[in-house]
Amino acid sequence: MDTELLRTFLEVTKTRHFGRAADNLFLTQSAVSFRIRQLESQLGNDLFSRQRGNVHLTAAGERLQPYAEAILQTWGRAKQDVALTDGHNQQVTIGASPMFWEFDGLSDWISRIYRDVEGLALRLESVPRQSMSQKLFDKSIDVAITSEPPRIEHLQVSKAKDFQLQLVSRTENCTLEMVKGMPLVFLDWGTRFSVEHSRIAELQKTPIMHTHSSRMALDFLINSGGAGYLPSPVVAQSVQDGLLYPVEDAPVMEQSLYLVWREDSEKLDILTTMLNVPFHEIAESV
């Protein structure tokens, strides 16, 4: 199967518009339509319901979407593996939720791995935490970075770094009582965080922003005000610069980052060497 057909299918799925998909792929709209017809012909099913101003997936299209994403991701890894040179002869794929890639200092850890582990080529993937275990077992990724390690047989877990989630606002000397009158920004950090967040009476209101992005939450708080819990490696510099302030009487939530990998990975030797590179330069709590 032509992977460009799948790429075009996913772009139309994302945009819900043949014209916008064509623009994003630098194609004509007729070329996009032709590719979708080719794919539908190969599969023997309509993938989109085409109504005026309303393009949406059929049941067959919805079933195809996860396979198309997996095929393109696997093909990308295959191309990179095949292209490895004598100087870079092993590839390791690290998966993490987008919010973890936003941590100050994580890029330094990646750079130290590249510097310290000879012959390593790295591939970094953004992976929703809900599909992390599946990605490890189907070998789409070799290592996962997460704050909620799965308790599943045949997965190895190692704590990499402790950090904190802190309630911050743009207001100096802010208290929980003052937060009651402020807009709430909710960074979706997972089940454990949501439970602890629900126990703080002053925060039980509809968020003005609900996001999975630490950077989006940080920028909103700095530019628009309000209050919200953010991880210390993300907020440390803004607190140091006087752009945000910890809420004085708010509880601090202790969190950890973990590395997870398959215990039977064929890359175990190089993974062991790579995972011994410490996280020590990731920003500390403020």
N, C-alpha and C positions, 0 to 999 in steps of 0.2 A: 504493500500500500504506500502511496506517495504521502510522505509526512507533511508536505505543504497543504494537502487537502485537509488534514487534521488541524493544522495550524490555522487555516482559514475558517474551519468550522468553529474552533474555540474563540476566534476573534469575533465572529458573528454572534456567538453565544454571549460573549462579554458585552458587546455594544448593543445587541438587539436591533441592529440597523445595518443593512448591506452597504449603504453609502459610507457610513463612518468606518466600518470595517475595511472597506476599500482604501480609504484615506490612510488608516493606520498601517496597512500592509503595502502602501505605495502601489496599488493596483487600480484598475478601472472597476466600476461597479459590475459591469458585464463579466469581467474575469472572475470576480468573487462569486457571482451567480453561477457561472459555468463550473467552477470548482465544487460548489455545494451540490449541483446536479450530478456531477461525476461521483461524488461520495455517496449520494443517495442511491445512484444506480448500482454502485458496487455492493451496497448493503441491502438493497431491495426494500428500503423504507424511506418515507419522508422524515427529515430531521427537523424541519421548521414548519410552523404554520404561518403562512404569509397572508396577513390581512393588512389592509391599507393603514399604514402608520403603526402596525402592531405585529412585530416579528417575535415569535416565542417558540421554545422547544416543544416538539411533540414528545410523547412518551418514549419513542425510540431514541430521540435526540438526548433526552435526559439519561437514558441508559448508556449511551455512547460517551457522554462527557467524561466520567472518571477514567474510562479506558483510554480516551484520547490524551488526557493529561498525563497518564502513566506512561503511555507509549512515547510521547515526545520527551518526557523527562529521561526515560531509559535510553532513548536514541541520543540525547545530548550527552549523557554519561558515556555511552559507547563510543561516540566520536572523539570525546576527550581522551578516553582510555587508549584507543587505537593510535591517537596522535602523540602519545607520550614518547619522549626521546630518551636516549641513554642517560642524560643528565637528570631527567625527571621520569622515573620509571614506576612509580606507584601513585595511584590517585585515591584520596580519601574524601568522602562527601560528608559534610557536617550539616545537620538540620537543626533549625531553631525557629521558634515563633518570631515574627518580625520585631516584636518589642525587645527581644534579647539582642538582636543585631544593633539596636540603638544604644546599648550600654556604652558609656564612655570607657575606653580601655579594652574592650573586647577585640577591636581591630589590632591593638598592640599584641594581644595574646596570639592572634592568628599570624601576625608578622613574626613573632618569636618562634612559633612552630615551624614556619617556612624556613627560618634561619637555622634552627637547631636540628631539624630532621632532614638528613641528606636524601635527595632523590624524590622528595614528596611534592605532588601536585594536589592542590586543594580545590574542592568545589563546595560552594556555600549555597544552601537552599533555605528558603523560607517555608516552614511547614506548620500548619495549624496544630496545636497541641492535641486535638482530638484524634489526629491521624498519625501521631508520632510513632506509636508502637507498630502500626501496620507498615509504615515506611521502613522501619528497622528490619522487620521480618521479611519483607519482600525485597530487601537490599537496595531500595531506592536511596537510602542514606546509610552511612556506616556508624555515625555517632550522632546522638541527639543532645542538645542543651535544653534543659527544662527546669522549672521550679517545682513540678509535681511529677516525680519519677513514677512510672508504672510499676505495680507490684505483680510482675508477670514472670513465670518460670523461663529460664534461659536468657534473661536479660541481666547484664551486669550494671550496677549503679555505683557511682563514686561522687561524693560531695566535692565540688570544686571551689565554692566561694559562699560565705555568709554575707548577707546585706540586709538592709531594712527598707520597709515601706513607711514613708512619713507623710503626715498630713501637712500640706503647705498652702500658703496663700500669699497674695501680694501685699497684705496688710501687716505692718510691723506690730509686735506685741499682741498678736491675734490670739483669741481664746475660742474654745468650743462654743461658748455662748454666742460669740460674735459670728461664728460660722453658720449658725442657724439661719441668719438672714442673708447669707451669701449664695450665689449660684453654685451648684455642685458639679464637679467634673469627676466622672467615674471611669477609671482605667480598669478594664476587665482583666484581672490578674489570675482568675481561676477560682475553683470551688472554695478552697480554704480561705482565701482572701474575702470572697463574697460573704461567707459565714461570719467572719470577724467584723467586716464592715457593717453587717446588718445589726450588730449588737451595740452600735454607737447611735444613740437616740437622735443626736443633733444632725445626723447625716441621712435620716430616713425621709427622703423627698425625691422627686423626679429629677434626675440629672439633666442639666442643660446640655451636656455633652457626654455621650457614652462611646468609648473608643478602645481599640486594642493597641493603639500607638502611643508609647510614652512621649515621643516628641510632639505629637499633636496636642496631647494634654498639657505638656510643659509650655508650649508656645501660647496656647489659649489662656492659661493662667497668667502668664507674664503680660500678655497684650490686652486681655479682657477682664481679668480679675476672677474672683471666685475662690474655691478651695477644693482640694482633691489629694488623694494619696498617690505619691509617686515614688519610684525606687531611688534609693540614695545614690547609686552610680549615675543616674540620669540628672538628678536635681542638685548634686553637690556644687557644681560650678555656679549655678544661678543663685544659690544661697550665699556662697562666698562673695559673689558680686553684688549682693544686696538687692537682687531682683525678686526673690521670693524669701519667705520666712517660715520656719516651722511653727505650727500652731502649738502654743506653749503647753497646754494641758491635754493634748490629744495622745492616745496610746500609740506607741511605735510597734509596728508589726515586724517580727523577725522572719526572714525568709532565707532561702539558700538556693544556689544554682547547682544542678547535678549534671553529670555526664553519664549517658546511657549507651550501651552497645551490646551487640549479640555476643554471648559467651563462646559461640562456635564460629565466629567470624574468621574467614580465611586470611584476613588482614591483621590478625591479632598481634603479631610481633610489632608491626609498624604502629598500630594503634596504641600499644603499651608505651612505646617510645614517645609518641605524640602526646598522650595523655599525662605524661610525667612533666610536661612543660607547665609550670604553675600559672595561676590566674592572678598573681600577686599585684600586678599593676592596674587592675580594675579599680576605679575610684572607690574610696572607703566611705563609710557613713559620715554624715555631717552632724 
